[in-house]
Amino acid sequence: MKLPSPSVRSFFFTGERDAFTYPMESYDSWVLLGVKSGSFRFSFGSDSGEGEALCGPGEFVICPPGVVLRRQALEKIVFYFIQFRWKPREPSFWQGKHSLPDHARLESTLSHLARTPVYPSGEDKPWVDHLLLDLLMQSFHESRRVKATPPTPTDRQMLRAAGMLESSLGEPVPLGQLASEMRMSVFQFSRRFKAALGLSPSAYRTKLRMSAARRLLLETDRSLEEIAGACGYENAFYFSRVFHAENGMPPSRFRRDLRV
């Protein structure tokens, strides 16, 4: 997603404070409220206590125009506050807390912002807009990374099932057989497997097969028929259909374009 460039109206850092001057406020522009040190509790809307969450160092809260932002410092706090005009495609995605694990880069961006005027203009304006866009881009890509990372499996029985799938790529092991070996119904097994691995058993097996197929296509001279069989597919035609759907190109083109 290409993010539209924001237009910063104001930016400032506070010194150490015991509390926010205004515990509840709405604004006619987007606002970003971030923590340098300390922490605060926040929620959206006029009703106190609804959907409260905490925000600490390395995190910031984004609030769209016209939405009431409630905040309460939980200890001495140093924060930064940005007001900006912006028209993102998905406003609902941005409302709420955002976390940036790359603290060094965040500190660098904030240090540059701290050296700019509270109301940027002239030559400072495009630089400040760029710095804010950098924060937003970091947040967006971190959110995508988190969503794309499958949960770490902790279910030993499902880890065993995943191992069985990996060791039998060339064999059409029925899902019912795996479920039976785990002493579960197919429904129970599928639900538990997805909770542990982030994918259904069939999707997980396809992922394993595609990984093996890509390796065989690039590292061997085996025919498509042989690779199909080695990866558990009945014939090259069906294998090619699945490969194309999963990789965006047929296996013959994949081998031709990417083999080095």
C-alpha angles and dihedrals in degrees: 000000000000109000119218114241114258123226111224117219098179142351132187143162121219129217118237112306137183094212146358115270090227115031092192130030144143126210139207091230138040115283133199118200114188135178124236094174134349125025142257140200118235143178138170126242135034097283112091118228097021112130096345119183138173129247124196142162114324090025136093138185123229120203125187123226116286095016118122112240116200119194137173126185113232094195138352105318141194113195143167126224129201128186115195144161115239143156109202120179094235109035093172091061092060101047109100140027124340127192128206114195093188094083094169092059092043091052090049093051092047092048089056091048091050090061094057129086119271089241104036119210141152114016091353094060101073090043093053091045089052092051092052091047088053090056091049093048091050090051093048095050093045089054090051091047092052092048092048094050111091117226117268106256115238098165105102093196091055091045087056090050090050089052090052090053091049094050094049103047092132094051126077095232107183117233089232090059092053091047090050092052088052089048093239138115116259090252094051092046094049093048094047093045092053092048090054102038103025093238136074115256092254093048090047091051091049090051090052092046093050091050090052092045093052090050093049092047093053101035104037140044093227116139122252089251091055093046091048091054093045090054096048101261122133096225143359093254095060091039090054092051093052093043092051092049093049099040105029095241139058117267093248091058092043089056093045097047102039106032111109 
